[in-house]
Amino acid sequence: MAIVLSIIFTVALFYSTFTLPLTLDKWLRNYYPDVFWHLELREHILSSLRPYGYLALILTIVLILVDFIARRRLPYMKSWRWGKGMVRNT
């Protein structure tokens, strides 16, 4: 029963990731007109925001690498990660 429910949930979530943004876009266009009809303005805004996106990506990768390095070099970090009393017996 749990497998059937998980399959139904997965299919519904997959379907909603495609239909929900389209439905929301159609609904919001009634209240907010198309703001970015100036191509130059849109390109300027996107090019000014792009460095912040790259910075966030690099910061995320650095934090993931720091976590991997800390877990390998500092064995006591494993107990910190899982919380007190939840340490794996591996």
WOVEN-V18559 format. One record per run of one state. SS is the DSSP state (H for helix, E for strand, - for the rest). FROM is the first residue (numbers start at 0). LEN is the number of residues. Records with the same first field share a line. If there is no record, write none. Layout:
# WOVEN-V18559
SS = FROM-LEN, FROM-LEN
This chain:
# WOVEN-V18559
- = 0-1, 29-9, 73-3, 82-8
H = 1-28, 38-35, 76-6
